Amino acid sequence: MDIEMPVVDGVEATRRLRAAMHDLPIVAVSGHDYEERVLEIRQAGADDYVRKARMAEELPRALAALLQTAGRGARSRS
């Protein structure tokens, strides 16, 4: 989920997705690393956050962690 999007930003889209699909894994992505936006998207329901500049390293780790947690039958948000 990109945090900065036109029309509906990623924070609001995450809130809507989380409300509709409680178990859907959501990884937030942004080119910015503003602490308040990271906190906001996590509070909206994102399971993890990846910076675009480090996506090649961080996205596989984030997805692997979510898949591992899903395999155990329960997710916990960090």
N, CA, C and O atoms as a Tripos MOL2 file, in Angstrom:
@<TRIPOS>MOLECULE
protein
  312   311    78     0     0
PROTEIN
NO_CHARGES

@<TRIPOS>ATOM
      1 N           0.8470   -1.1650    0.0000 N.3       1 MET1
      2 CA          0.0000    0.0000    0.0000 C.3       1 MET1
      3 C           0.8940    1.2290    0.0000 C.2       1 MET1
      4 O           1.6560    1.4460    0.9420 O.2       1 MET1
      5 N           0.8040    2.0230   -1.0390 N.am      2 ASP2
      6 CA          1.5630    3.2690   -1.0810 C.3       2 ASP2
      7 C           0.8860    4.2790   -0.1570 C.2       2 ASP2
      8 O          -0.3290    4.4640   -0.2300 O.2       2 ASP2
      9 N           1.6480    4.9230    0.6990 N.am      3 ILE3
     10 CA          1.0700    5.8710    1.6400 C.3       3 ILE3
     11 C           0.5460    7.1100    0.9290 C.2       3 ILE3
     12 O          -0.5380    7.5990    1.2470 O.2       3 ILE3
     13 N           1.3080    7.6160   -0.0280 N.am      4 GLU4
     14 CA          0.9230    8.8400   -0.7350 C.3       4 GLU4
     15 C           0.2820    8.4860   -2.0740 C.2       4 GLU4
     16 O           0.9750    8.1340   -3.0290 O.2       4 GLU4
     17 N          -1.0530    8.5840   -2.1360 N.am      5 MET5
     18 CA         -1.7910    8.3010   -3.3670 C.3       5 MET5
     19 C          -2.8100    9.4190   -3.5940 C.2       5 MET5
     20 O          -3.2580   10.0520   -2.6380 O.2       5 MET5
     21 N          -3.1710    9.6610   -4.8350 N.am      6 PRO6
     22 CA         -4.2100   10.6610   -5.0940 C.3       6 PRO6
     23 C          -5.5870   10.1200   -4.7090 C.2       6 PRO6
     24 O          -5.7670    8.9090   -4.5800 O.2       6 PRO6
     25 N          -6.5200   10.9840   -4.5330 N.am      7 VAL7
     26 CA         -7.9170   10.6930   -4.2110 C.3       7 VAL7
     27 C          -8.0430   10.1590   -2.7820 C.2       7 VAL7
     28 O          -8.5010   10.8830   -1.8980 O.2       7 VAL7
     29 N          -7.6490    8.9180   -2.5420 N.am      8 VAL8
     30 CA         -7.6750    8.3290   -1.2030 C.3       8 VAL8
     31 C          -6.2420    7.9600   -0.8590 C.2       8 VAL8
     32 O          -5.6300    7.1450   -1.5480 O.2       8 VAL8
     33 N          -5.7020    8.5500    0.1990 N.am      9 ASP9
     34 CA         -4.3160    8.2390    0.5370 C.3       9 ASP9
     35 C          -4.2120    6.8340    1.1420 C.2       9 ASP9
     36 O          -5.2200    6.2200    1.4890 O.2       9 ASP9
     37 N          -3.0120    6.3520    1.2580 N.am     10 GLY10
     38 CA         -2.7780    4.9910    1.7310 C.3      10 GLY10
     39 C          -3.2610    4.7340    3.1410 C.2      10 GLY10
     40 O          -3.6590    3.6160    3.4670 O.2      10 GLY10
     41 N          -3.2310    5.7520    3.9790 N.am     11 VAL11
     42 CA         -3.7040    5.5860    5.3570 C.3      11 VAL11
     43 C          -5.2020    5.2890    5.3580 C.2      11 VAL11
     44 O          -5.6490    4.3380    5.9990 O.2      11 VAL11
     45 N          -5.9680    6.0970    4.6450 N.am     12 GLU12
     46 CA         -7.4200    5.8710    4.5870 C.3      12 GLU12
     47 C          -7.7440    4.5620    3.8690 C.2      12 GLU12
     48 O          -8.6350    3.8280    4.2970 O.2      12 GLU12
     49 N          -7.0380    4.2640    2.7930 N.am     13 ALA13
     50 CA         -7.2660    2.9970    2.0800 C.3      13 ALA13
     51 C          -6.9640    1.8080    2.9910 C.2      13 ALA13
     52 O          -7.6740    0.8030    2.9560 O.2      13 ALA13
     53 N          -5.9240    1.9200    3.7960 N.am     14 THR14
     54 CA         -5.5900    0.8480    4.7450 C.3      14 THR14
     55 C          -6.6930    0.6830    5.7770 C.2      14 THR14
     56 O          -7.0860   -0.4410    6.0910 O.2      14 THR14
     57 N          -7.1940    1.7860    6.3040 N.am     15 ARG15
     58 CA         -8.3120    1.7020    7.2700 C.3      15 ARG15
     59 C          -9.5040    0.9570    6.6550 C.2      15 ARG15
     60 O         -10.1040    0.0880    7.2870 O.2      15 ARG15
     61 N          -9.8290    1.3160    5.4220 N.am     16 ARG16
     62 CA        -10.9860    0.6960    4.7570 C.3      16 ARG16
     63 C         -10.7480   -0.7900    4.5020 C.2      16 ARG16
     64 O         -11.6310   -1.6170    4.7280 O.2      16 ARG16
     65 N          -9.5470   -1.1200    4.0290 N.am     17 LEU17
     66 CA         -9.2370   -2.5310    3.7800 C.3      17 LEU17
     67 C          -9.2530   -3.3340    5.0710 C.2      17 LEU17
     68 O          -9.8030   -4.4350    5.1140 O.2      17 LEU17
     69 N          -8.6570   -2.7910    6.1170 N.am     18 ARG18
     70 CA         -8.6020   -3.4980    7.3950 C.3      18 ARG18
     71 C         -10.0040   -3.7330    7.9350 C.2      18 ARG18
     72 O         -10.2860   -4.7970    8.4860 O.2      18 ARG18
     73 N         -10.8830   -2.7500    7.7830 N.am     19 ALA19
     74 CA        -12.2660   -2.8980    8.2560 C.3      19 ALA19
     75 C         -13.0110   -3.9640    7.4690 C.2      19 ALA19
     76 O         -13.8150   -4.7050    8.0340 O.2      19 ALA19
     77 N         -12.7510   -4.0450    6.1770 N.am     20 ALA20
     78 CA        -13.4610   -4.9920    5.3170 C.3      20 ALA20
     79 C         -12.8600   -6.3960    5.3530 C.2      20 ALA20
     80 O         -13.5780   -7.3930    5.2700 O.2      20 ALA20
     81 N         -11.5370   -6.4610    5.4760 N.am     21 MET21
     82 CA        -10.8370   -7.7510    5.4260 C.3      21 MET21
     83 C          -9.8050   -7.8030    6.5420 C.2      21 MET21
     84 O          -8.6420   -7.4560    6.3420 O.2      21 MET21
     85 N         -10.2370   -8.2360    7.7090 N.am     22 HIS22
     86 CA         -9.4080   -8.2020    8.9120 C.3      22 HIS22
     87 C          -8.0900   -8.9580    8.7810 C.2      22 HIS22
     88 O          -7.0910   -8.5540    9.3760 O.2      22 HIS22
     89 N          -8.0670  -10.0320    8.0260 N.am     23 ASP23
     90 CA         -6.8760  -10.8790    7.9340 C.3      23 ASP23
     91 C          -5.9820  -10.5750    6.7400 C.2      23 ASP23
     92 O          -4.9810  -11.2590    6.5330 O.2      23 ASP23
     93 N          -6.3220   -9.5710    5.9590 N.am     24 LEU24
     94 CA         -5.5300   -9.2260    4.7880 C.3      24 LEU24
     95 C          -4.1850   -8.6370    5.2130 C.2      24 LEU24
     96 O          -4.1570   -7.6290    5.9190 O.2      24 LEU24
     97 N          -3.0740   -9.2420    4.8000 N.am     25 PRO25
     98 CA         -1.7700   -8.6460    5.1220 C.3      25 PRO25
     99 C          -1.5870   -7.3430    4.3470 C.2      25 PRO25
    100 O          -1.8480   -7.2870    3.1450 O.2      25 PRO25
    101 N          -1.1410   -6.3090    5.0320 N.am     26 ILE26
    102 CA         -0.9290   -5.0110    4.4000 C.3      26 ILE26
    103 C           0.4710   -4.5160    4.7400 C.2      26 ILE26
    104 O           0.8310   -4.3630    5.9070 O.2      26 ILE26
    105 N           1.2530   -4.2670    3.6870 N.am     27 VAL27
    106 CA          2.5830   -3.6920    3.8380 C.3      27 VAL27
    107 C           2.5350   -2.2880    3.2410 C.2      27 VAL27
    108 O           2.2340   -2.1190    2.0590 O.2      27 VAL27
    109 N           2.8300   -1.2910    4.0560 N.am     28 ALA28
    110 CA          2.8530    0.0900    3.5970 C.3      28 ALA28
    111 C           4.1800    0.3780    2.9180 C.2      28 ALA28
    112 O           5.2250   -0.1220    3.3350 O.2      28 ALA28
    113 N           4.1290    1.1900    1.8650 N.am     29 VAL29
    114 CA          5.3250    1.5510    1.1020 C.3      29 VAL29
    115 C           5.3290    3.0630    0.9280 C.2      29 VAL29
    116 O           4.3020    3.6630    0.6100 O.2      29 VAL29
    117 N           6.5010    3.6800    1.1400 N.am     30 SER30
    118 CA          6.5970    5.1180    0.9290 C.3      30 SER30
    119 C           8.0180    5.5190    0.5770 C.2      30 SER30
    120 O           8.9860    4.8810    0.9890 O.2      30 SER30
    121 N           8.1150    6.5760   -0.1820 N.am     31 GLY31
    122 CA          9.4080    7.1550   -0.5000 C.3      31 GLY31
    123 C           9.8900    8.0480    0.6180 C.2      31 GLY31
    124 O          11.0510    8.4560    0.6340 O.2      31 GLY31
    125 N           9.0150    8.3540    1.5490 N.am     32 HIS32
    126 CA          9.3490    9.2110    2.6860 C.3      32 HIS32
    127 C           9.4790    8.3690    3.9400 C.2      32 HIS32
    128 O           8.9230    7.2750    4.0290 O.2      32 HIS32
    129 N          10.2090    8.8820    4.8930 N.am     33 ASP33
    130 CA         10.4030    8.1620    6.1500 C.3      33 ASP33
    131 C          10.0140    9.0540    7.3250 C.2      33 ASP33
    132 O          10.7490    9.1620    8.3070 O.2      33 ASP33
    133 N           8.8510    9.6910    7.2120 N.am     34 TYR34
    134 CA          8.3720   10.5660    8.2670 C.3      34 TYR34
    135 C           7.7590    9.7190    9.3670 C.2      34 TYR34
    136 O           6.8010    8.9820    9.1290 O.2      34 TYR34
    137 N           8.3030    9.8200   10.5620 N.am     35 GLU35
    138 CA          7.8670    8.9930   11.6850 C.3      35 GLU35
    139 C           6.3630    9.0890   11.9320 C.2      35 GLU35
    140 O           5.7190    8.0810   12.2240 O.2      35 GLU35
    141 N           5.7970   10.2940   11.8170 N.am     36 GLU36
    142 CA          4.3650   10.4430   12.0880 C.3      36 GLU36
    143 C           3.5140    9.7110   11.0480 C.2      36 GLU36
    144 O           2.4540    9.1840   11.3880 O.2      36 GLU36
    145 N           3.9600    9.6690    9.7800 N.am     37 ARG37
    146 CA          3.1970    8.9430    8.7490 C.3      37 ARG37
    147 C           3.3310    7.4360    8.9480 C.2      37 ARG37
    148 O           2.3720    6.6920    8.7420 O.2      37 ARG37
    149 N           4.5070    6.9920    9.3450 N.am     38 VAL38
    150 CA          4.7080    5.5700    9.6120 C.3      38 VAL38
    151 C           3.7950    5.1470   10.7670 C.2      38 VAL38
    152 O           3.1210    4.1200   10.6790 O.2      38 VAL38
    153 N           3.7700    5.9170   11.8270 N.am     39 LEU39
    154 CA          2.9060    5.6220   12.9650 C.3      39 LEU39
    155 C           1.4340    5.6410   12.5520 C.2      39 LEU39
    156 O           0.6550    4.7800   12.9630 O.2      39 LEU39
    157 N           1.0650    6.6200   11.7450 N.am     40 GLU40
    158 CA         -0.3220    6.7460   11.2910 C.3      40 GLU40
    159 C          -0.7670    5.5300   10.4700 C.2      40 GLU40
    160 O          -1.8690    5.0190   10.6710 O.2      40 GLU40
    161 N           0.0760    5.0680    9.5530 N.am     41 ILE41
    162 CA         -0.3240    3.9230    8.7240 C.3      41 ILE41
    163 C          -0.3530    2.6410    9.5460 C.2      41 ILE41
    164 O          -1.1830    1.7680    9.2960 O.2      41 ILE41
    165 N           0.5370    2.5170   10.5160 N.am     42 ARG42
    166 CA          0.5030    1.3420   11.3970 C.3      42 ARG42
    167 C          -0.7630    1.3520   12.2480 C.2      42 ARG42
    168 O          -1.3850    0.3080   12.4430 O.2      42 ARG42
    169 N          -1.1470    2.5210   12.7550 N.am     43 GLN43
    170 CA         -2.3750    2.6270   13.5410 C.3      43 GLN43
    171 C          -3.6060    2.3610   12.6820 C.2      43 GLN43
    172 O          -4.6320    1.9120   13.1930 O.2      43 GLN43
    173 N          -3.5130    2.6330   11.3880 N.am     44 ALA44
    174 CA         -4.6270    2.3650   10.4680 C.3      44 ALA44
    175 C          -4.7770    0.8710   10.1870 C.2      44 ALA44
    176 O          -5.8230    0.4250    9.7170 O.2      44 ALA44
    177 N          -3.7160    0.0930   10.4780 N.am     45 GLY45
    178 CA         -3.8230   -1.3520   10.3080 C.3      45 GLY45
    179 C          -2.7500   -2.0020    9.4700 C.2      45 GLY45
    180 O          -2.8070   -3.2110    9.2430 O.2      45 GLY45
    181 N          -1.7690   -1.2440    8.9990 N.am     46 ALA46
    182 CA         -0.6890   -1.8660    8.2180 C.3      46 ALA46
    183 C           0.1350   -2.7790    9.1220 C.2      46 ALA46
    184 O           0.3940   -2.4550   10.2810 O.2      46 ALA46
    185 N           0.5340   -3.9000    8.5850 N.am     47 ASP47
    186 CA          1.3320   -4.8630    9.3460 C.3      47 ASP47
    187 C           2.8160   -4.5190    9.3490 C.2      47 ASP47
    188 O           3.5380   -4.8730   10.2810 O.2      47 ASP47
    189 N           3.2650   -3.8360    8.3180 N.am     48 ASP48
    190 CA          4.6750   -3.4940    8.2230 C.3      48 ASP48
    191 C           4.8300   -2.2690    7.3340 C.2      48 ASP48
    192 O           3.8780   -1.8270    6.6900 O.2      48 ASP48
    193 N           6.0380   -1.7310    7.3100 N.am     49 TYR49
    194 CA          6.3480   -0.5270    6.5490 C.3      49 TYR49
    195 C           7.6770   -0.7300    5.8320 C.2      49 TYR49
    196 O           8.6500   -1.1910    6.4300 O.2      49 TYR49
    197 N           7.7130   -0.3820    4.5470 N.am     50 VAL50
    198 CA          8.9200   -0.5440    3.7290 C.3      50 VAL50
    199 C           9.1990    0.7860    3.0300 C.2      50 VAL50
    200 O           8.2960    1.4010    2.4630 O.2      50 VAL50
    201 N          10.4530    1.2170    3.0780 N.am     51 ARG51
    202 CA         10.8520    2.4330    2.3660 C.3      51 ARG51
    203 C          11.1750    2.0850    0.9200 C.2      51 ARG51
    204 O          11.8630    1.0980    0.6580 O.2      51 ARG51
    205 N          10.6860    2.8830   -0.0170 N.am     52 LYS52
    206 CA         10.9150    2.6040   -1.4340 C.3      52 LYS52
    207 C          12.4020    2.5210   -1.7640 C.2      52 LYS52
    208 O          12.8120    1.6980   -2.5830 O.2      52 LYS52
    209 N          13.1990    3.3550   -1.1400 N.am     53 ALA53
    210 CA         14.6400    3.3560   -1.4150 C.3      53 ALA53
    211 C          15.3110    2.0480   -1.0040 C.2      53 ALA53
    212 O          16.3980    1.7300   -1.4850 O.2      53 ALA53
    213 N          14.6710    1.2940   -0.1210 N.am     54 ARG54
    214 CA         15.2380    0.0260    0.3610 C.3      54 ARG54
    215 C          14.2970   -1.1550    0.0880 C.2      54 ARG54
    216 O          14.3810   -2.1930    0.7440 O.2      54 ARG54
    217 N          13.4100   -0.9800   -0.8790 N.am     55 MET55
    218 CA         12.3970   -1.9950   -1.1400 C.3      55 MET55
    219 C          12.9930   -3.3520   -1.5050 C.2      55 MET55
    220 O          12.4660   -4.3860   -1.0930 O.2      55 MET55
    221 N          14.0760   -3.3620   -2.2660 N.am     56 ALA56
    222 CA         14.6840   -4.6350   -2.6750 C.3      56 ALA56
    223 C          15.1410   -5.4490   -1.4690 C.2      56 ALA56
    224 O          15.0850   -6.6780   -1.4960 O.2      56 ALA56
    225 N          15.5880   -4.7850   -0.4240 N.am     57 GLU57
    226 CA         16.0260   -5.4960    0.7700 C.3      57 GLU57
    227 C          14.8920   -5.7320    1.7620 C.2      57 GLU57
    228 O          14.8000   -6.8040    2.3600 O.2      57 GLU57
    229 N          14.0350   -4.7370    1.9350 N.am     58 GLU58
    230 CA         13.0320   -4.7860    2.9920 C.3      58 GLU58
    231 C          11.7470   -5.5330    2.6280 C.2      58 GLU58
    232 O          11.1570   -6.1900    3.4860 O.2      58 GLU58
    233 N          11.3060   -5.4420    1.3770 N.am     59 LEU59
    234 CA         10.0400   -6.0780    1.0020 C.3      59 LEU59
    235 C          10.0800   -7.5980    1.1320 C.2      59 LEU59
    236 O           9.1430   -8.1730    1.6880 O.2      59 LEU59
    237 N          11.1260   -8.2790    0.6440 N.am     60 PRO60
    238 CA         11.1580   -9.7370    0.8370 C.3      60 PRO60
    239 C          11.1170  -10.1410    2.3100 C.2      60 PRO60
    240 O          10.4610  -11.1200    2.6660 O.2      60 PRO60
    241 N          11.8160   -9.3920    3.1700 N.am     61 ARG61
    242 CA         11.8130   -9.6770    4.6030 C.3      61 ARG61
    243 C          10.4110   -9.4940    5.1840 C.2      61 ARG61
    244 O           9.9380  -10.3290    5.9550 O.2      61 ARG61
    245 N           9.7520   -8.3980    4.8090 N.am     62 ALA62
    246 CA          8.4120   -8.1140    5.3220 C.3      62 ALA62
    247 C           7.4130   -9.1780    4.8750 C.2      62 ALA62
    248 O           6.6000   -9.6480    5.6700 O.2      62 ALA62
    249 N           7.4790   -9.5510    3.6080 N.am     63 LEU63
    250 CA          6.5500  -10.5670    3.0870 C.3      63 LEU63
    251 C           6.8150  -11.9330    3.7070 C.2      63 LEU63
    252 O           5.8770  -12.6590    4.0330 O.2      63 LEU63
    253 N           8.0730  -12.2830    3.8690 N.am     64 ALA64
    254 CA          8.4150  -13.5720    4.4930 C.3      64 ALA64
    255 C           7.8880  -13.6260    5.9230 C.2      64 ALA64
    256 O           7.3630  -14.6540    6.3500 O.2      64 ALA64
    257 N           8.0220  -12.5400    6.6590 N.am     65 ALA65
    258 CA          7.5250  -12.5000    8.0390 C.3      65 ALA65
    259 C           6.0060  -12.6490    8.0790 C.2      65 ALA65
    260 O           5.4740  -13.3660    8.9270 O.2      65 ALA65
    261 N           5.3070  -11.9740    7.1650 N.am     66 LEU66
    262 CA          3.8490  -12.0950    7.1280 C.3      66 LEU66
    263 C           3.4020  -13.4980    6.7390 C.2      66 LEU66
    264 O           2.4440  -14.0270    7.3030 O.2      66 LEU66
    265 N           4.0950  -14.1010    5.7760 N.am     67 LEU67
    266 CA          3.7520  -15.4700    5.3670 C.3      67 LEU67
    267 C           4.0100  -16.4570    6.4980 C.2      67 LEU67
    268 O           3.2260  -17.3820    6.7090 O.2      67 LEU67
    269 N           5.0910  -16.2640    7.2150 N.am     68 GLN68
    270 CA          5.4110  -17.1430    8.3410 C.3      68 GLN68
    271 C           4.3520  -17.0200    9.4360 C.2      68 GLN68
    272 O           3.9170  -18.0200   10.0070 O.2      68 GLN68
    273 N           3.9480  -15.7990    9.7200 N.am     69 THR69
    274 CA          2.9250  -15.5680   10.7360 C.3      69 THR69
    275 C           1.5840  -16.1420   10.2870 C.2      69 THR69
    276 O           0.8690  -16.7480   11.0860 O.2      69 THR69
    277 N           1.2390  -15.9530    9.0100 N.am     70 ALA70
    278 CA         -0.0230  -16.4780    8.4800 C.3      70 ALA70
    279 C          -0.0330  -17.9980    8.5430 C.2      70 ALA70
    280 O          -1.0830  -18.6030    8.7580 O.2      70 ALA70
    281 N           1.1200  -18.6160    8.3580 N.am     71 GLY71
    282 CA          1.2270  -20.0600    8.4320 C.3      71 GLY71
    283 C           0.9490  -20.6020    9.8260 C.2      71 GLY71
    284 O           0.5670  -21.7610    9.9850 O.2      71 GLY71
    285 N           1.1440  -19.7580   10.8340 N.am     72 ARG72
    286 CA          0.8590  -20.1550   12.2190 C.3      72 ARG72
    287 C          -0.5840  -19.9250   12.5760 C.2      72 ARG72
    288 O          -1.0230  -20.2860   13.6690 O.2      72 ARG72
    289 N          -1.3430  -19.3160   11.6510 N.am     73 GLY73
    290 CA         -2.7770  -19.1440   11.8680 C.3      73 GLY73
    291 C          -3.1890  -17.8690   12.5710 C.2      73 GLY73
    292 O          -4.3800  -17.6400   12.7830 O.2      73 GLY73
    293 N          -2.2310  -17.0340   12.9380 N.am     74 ALA74
    294 CA         -2.5770  -15.7660   13.5940 C.3      74 ALA74
    295 C          -1.5410  -14.7330   13.2040 C.2      74 ALA74
    296 O          -0.3670  -15.0440   13.0070 O.2      74 ALA74
    297 N          -1.9960  -13.5110   13.0970 N.am     75 ARG75
    298 CA         -1.0850  -12.4260   12.7650 C.3      75 ARG75
    299 C          -0.9700  -11.4980   13.9500 C.2      75 ARG75
    300 O          -1.9270  -11.2970   14.6970 O.2      75 ARG75
    301 N           0.2010  -10.9390   14.1120 N.am     76 SER76
    302 CA          0.3670   -9.8990   15.1230 C.3      76 SER76
    303 C           0.9750   -8.7090   14.4290 C.2      76 SER76
    304 O           1.8960   -8.8500   13.6240 O.2      76 SER76
    305 N           0.4650   -7.5430   14.7360 N.am     77 ARG77
    306 CA          0.9810   -6.3210   14.1230 C.3      77 ARG77
    307 C           2.1280   -5.7920   14.9480 C.2      77 ARG77
    308 O           2.0460   -5.7070   16.1730 O.2      77 ARG77
    309 N           3.2310   -5.4260   14.2450 N.am     78 SER78
    310 CA          4.3660   -4.8370   14.9510 C.3      78 SER78
    311 C           4.2320   -3.3640   15.0960 C.2      78 SER78
    312 O           5.1090   -2.7180   15.6700 O.2      78 SER78
@<TRIPOS>BOND
     1     1     2 1
     2     2     3 1
     3     3     4 2
     4     3     5 am
     5     5     6 1
     6     6     7 1
     7     7     8 2
     8     7     9 am
     9     9    10 1
    10    10    11 1
    11    11    12 2
    12    11    13 am
    13    13    14 1
    14    14    15 1
    15    15    16 2
    16    15    17 am
    17    17    18 1
    18    18    19 1
    19    19    20 2
    20    19    21 am
    21    21    22 1
    22    22    23 1
    23    23    24 2
    24    23    25 am
    25    25    26 1
    26    26    27 1
    27    27    28 2
    28    27    29 am
    29    29    30 1
    30    30    31 1
    31    31    32 2
    32    31    33 am
    33    33    34 1
    34    34    35 1
    35    35    36 2
    36    35    37 am
    37    37    38 1
    38    38    39 1
    39    39    40 2
    40    39    41 am
    41    41    42 1
    42    42    43 1
    43    43    44 2
    44    43    45 am
    45    45    46 1
    46    46    47 1
    47    47    48 2
    48    47    49 am
    49    49    50 1
    50    50    51 1
    51    51    52 2
    52    51    53 am
    53    53    54 1
    54    54    55 1
    55    55    56 2
    56    55    57 am
    57    57    58 1
    58    58    59 1
    59    59    60 2
    60    59    61 am
    61    61    62 1
    62    62    63 1
    63    63    64 2
    64    63    65 am
    65    65    66 1
    66    66    67 1
    67    67    68 2
    68    67    69 am
    69    69    70 1
    70    70    71 1
    71    71    72 2
    72    71    73 am
    73    73    74 1
    74    74    75 1
    75    75    76 2
    76    75    77 am
    77    77    78 1
    78    78    79 1
    79    79    80 2
    80    79    81 am
    81    81    82 1
    82    82    83 1
    83    83    84 2
    84    83    85 am
    85    85    86 1
    86    86    87 1
    87    87    88 2
    88    87    89 am
    89    89    90 1
    90    90    91 1
    91    91    92 2
    92    91    93 am
    93    93    94 1
    94    94    95 1
    95    95    96 2
    96    95    97 am
    97    97    98 1
    98    98    99 1
    99    99   100 2
   100    99   101 am
   101   101   102 1
   102   102   103 1
   103   103   104 2
   104   103   105 am
   105   105   106 1
   106   106   107 1
   107   107   108 2
   108   107   109 am
   109   109   110 1
   110   110   111 1
   111   111   112 2
   112   111   113 am
   113   113   114 1
   114   114   115 1
   115   115   116 2
   116   115   117 am
   117   117   118 1
   118   118   119 1
   119   119   120 2
   120   119   121 am
   121   121   122 1
   122   122   123 1
   123   123   124 2
   124   123   125 am
   125   125   126 1
   126   126   127 1
   127   127   128 2
   128   127   129 am
   129   129   130 1
   130   130   131 1
   131   131   132 2
   132   131   133 am
   133   133   134 1
   134   134   135 1
   135   135   136 2
   136   135   137 am
   137   137   138 1
   138   138   139 1
   139   139   140 2
   140   139   141 am
   141   141   142 1
   142   142   143 1
   143   143   144 2
   144   143   145 am
   145   145   146 1
   146   146   147 1
   147   147   148 2
   148   147   149 am
   149   149   150 1
   150   150   151 1
   151   151   152 2
   152   151   153 am
   153   153   154 1
   154   154   155 1
   155   155   156 2
   156   155   157 am
   157   157   158 1
   158   158   159 1
   159   159   160 2
   160   159   161 am
   161   161   162 1
   162   162   163 1
   163   163   164 2
   164   163   165 am
   165   165   166 1
   166   166   167 1
   167   167   168 2
   168   167   169 am
   169   169   170 1
   170   170   171 1
   171   171   172 2
   172   171   173 am
   173   173   174 1
   174   174   175 1
   175   175   176 2
   176   175   177 am
   177   177   178 1
   178   178   179 1
   179   179   180 2
   180   179   181 am
   181   181   182 1
   182   182   183 1
   183   183   184 2
   184   183   185 am
   185   185   186 1
   186   186   187 1
   187   187   188 2
   188   187   189 am
   189   189   190 1
   190   190   191 1
   191   191   192 2
   192   191   193 am
   193   193   194 1
   194   194   195 1
   195   195   196 2
   196   195   197 am
   197   197   198 1
   198   198   199 1
   199   199   200 2
   200   199   201 am
   201   201   202 1
   202   202   203 1
   203   203   204 2
   204   203   205 am
   205   205   206 1
   206   206   207 1
   207   207   208 2
   208   207   209 am
   209   209   210 1
   210   210   211 1
   211   211   212 2
   212   211   213 am
   213   213   214 1
   214   214   215 1
   215   215   216 2
   216   215   217 am
   217   217   218 1
   218   218   219 1
   219   219   220 2
   220   219   221 am
   221   221   222 1
   222   222   223 1
   223   223   224 2
   224   223   225 am
   225   225   226 1
   226   226   227 1
   227   227   228 2
   228   227   229 am
   229   229   230 1
   230   230   231 1
   231   231   232 2
   232   231   233 am
   233   233   234 1
   234   234   235 1
   235   235   236 2
   236   235   237 am
   237   237   238 1
   238   238   239 1
   239   239   240 2
   240   239   241 am
   241   241   242 1
   242   242   243 1
   243   243   244 2
   244   243   245 am
   245   245   246 1
   246   246   247 1
   247   247   248 2
   248   247   249 am
   249   249   250 1
   250   250   251 1
   251   251   252 2
   252   251   253 am
   253   253   254 1
   254   254   255 1
   255   255   256 2
   256   255   257 am
   257   257   258 1
   258   258   259 1
   259   259   260 2
   260   259   261 am
   261   261   262 1
   262   262   263 1
   263   263   264 2
   264   263   265 am
   265   265   266 1
   266   266   267 1
   267   267   268 2
   268   267   269 am
   269   269   270 1
   270   270   271 1
   271   271   272 2
   272   271   273 am
   273   273   274 1
   274   274   275 1
   275   275   276 2
   276   275   277 am
   277   277   278 1
   278   278   279 1
   279   279   280 2
   280   279   281 am
   281   281   282 1
   282   282   283 1
   283   283   284 2
   284   283   285 am
   285   285   286 1
   286   286   287 1
   287   287   288 2
   288   287   289 am
   289   289   290 1
   290   290   291 1
   291   291   292 2
   292   291   293 am
   293   293   294 1
   294   294   295 1
   295   295   296 2
   296   295   297 am
   297   297   298 1
   298   298   299 1
   299   299   300 2
   300   299   301 am
   301   301   302 1
   302   302   303 1
   303   303   304 2
   304   303   305 am
   305   305   306 1
   306   306   307 1
   307   307   308 2
   308   307   309 am
   309   309   310 1
   310   310   311 1
   311   311   312 2
@<TRIPOS>SUBSTRUCTURE
     1 MET1         2 RESIDUE 1 A MET
     2 ASP2         6 RESIDUE 1 A ASP
     3 ILE3        10 RESIDUE 1 A ILE
     4 GLU4        14 RESIDUE 1 A GLU
     5 MET5        18 RESIDUE 1 A MET
     6 PRO6        22 RESIDUE 1 A PRO
     7 VAL7        26 RESIDUE 1 A VAL
     8 VAL8        30 RESIDUE 1 A VAL
     9 ASP9        34 RESIDUE 1 A ASP
    10 GLY10       38 RESIDUE 1 A GLY
    11 VAL11       42 RESIDUE 1 A VAL
    12 GLU12       46 RESIDUE 1 A GLU
    13 ALA13       50 RESIDUE 1 A ALA
    14 THR14       54 RESIDUE 1 A THR
    15 ARG15       58 RESIDUE 1 A ARG
    16 ARG16       62 RESIDUE 1 A ARG
    17 LEU17       66 RESIDUE 1 A LEU
    18 ARG18       70 RESIDUE 1 A ARG
    19 ALA19       74 RESIDUE 1 A ALA
    20 ALA20       78 RESIDUE 1 A ALA
    21 MET21       82 RESIDUE 1 A MET
    22 HIS22       86 RESIDUE 1 A HIS
    23 ASP23       90 RESIDUE 1 A ASP
    24 LEU24       94 RESIDUE 1 A LEU
    25 PRO25       98 RESIDUE 1 A PRO
    26 ILE26      102 RESIDUE 1 A ILE
    27 VAL27      106 RESIDUE 1 A VAL
    28 ALA28      110 RESIDUE 1 A ALA
    29 VAL29      114 RESIDUE 1 A VAL
    30 SER30      118 RESIDUE 1 A SER
    31 GLY31      122 RESIDUE 1 A GLY
    32 HIS32      126 RESIDUE 1 A HIS
    33 ASP33      130 RESIDUE 1 A ASP
    34 TYR34      134 RESIDUE 1 A TYR
    35 GLU35      138 RESIDUE 1 A GLU
    36 GLU36      142 RESIDUE 1 A GLU
    37 ARG37      146 RESIDUE 1 A ARG
    38 VAL38      150 RESIDUE 1 A VAL
    39 LEU39      154 RESIDUE 1 A LEU
    40 GLU40      158 RESIDUE 1 A GLU
    41 ILE41      162 RESIDUE 1 A ILE
    42 ARG42      166 RESIDUE 1 A ARG
    43 GLN43      170 RESIDUE 1 A GLN
    44 ALA44      174 RESIDUE 1 A ALA
    45 GLY45      178 RESIDUE 1 A GLY
    46 ALA46      182 RESIDUE 1 A ALA
    47 ASP47      186 RESIDUE 1 A ASP
    48 ASP48      190 RESIDUE 1 A ASP
    49 TYR49      194 RESIDUE 1 A TYR
    50 VAL50      198 RESIDUE 1 A VAL
    51 ARG51      202 RESIDUE 1 A ARG
    52 LYS52      206 RESIDUE 1 A LYS
    53 ALA53      210 RESIDUE 1 A ALA
    54 ARG54      214 RESIDUE 1 A ARG
    55 MET55      218 RESIDUE 1 A MET
    56 ALA56      222 RESIDUE 1 A ALA
    57 GLU57      226 RESIDUE 1 A GLU
    58 GLU58      230 RESIDUE 1 A GLU
    59 LEU59      234 RESIDUE 1 A LEU
    60 PRO60      238 RESIDUE 1 A PRO
    61 ARG61      242 RESIDUE 1 A ARG
    62 ALA62      246 RESIDUE 1 A ALA
    63 LEU63      250 RESIDUE 1 A LEU
    64 ALA64      254 RESIDUE 1 A ALA
    65 ALA65      258 RESIDUE 1 A ALA
    66 LEU66      262 RESIDUE 1 A LEU
    67 LEU67      266 RESIDUE 1 A LEU
    68 GLN68      270 RESIDUE 1 A GLN
    69 THR69      274 RESIDUE 1 A THR
    70 ALA70      278 RESIDUE 1 A ALA
    71 GLY71      282 RESIDUE 1 A GLY
    72 ARG72      286 RESIDUE 1 A ARG
    73 GLY73      290 RESIDUE 1 A GLY
    74 ALA74      294 RESIDUE 1 A ALA
    75 ARG75      298 RESIDUE 1 A ARG
    76 SER76      302 RESIDUE 1 A SER
    77 ARG77      306 RESIDUE 1 A ARG
    78 SER78      310 RESIDUE 1 A SER
